[in-house]
């Protein structure tokens, strides 16, 4: 069962750290995710419980 960003079980700090690690160690073009207050993400339909990372190249 998915965990949505508004659920009590959602780990905002962990999600933000994981996205930050992608951006630090990979050539990230953009990240799609609807969670609020996560830097450098774009909102996208149906991305409330997962994110996508688009890499350059």
Secondary structure, DSSP 8 states (H G I E B T S, - for coil): ----TTSTT--HHHHHHHHHHHHHHS-EEEEE---TT-TTEE--TT-SS--EEEE--
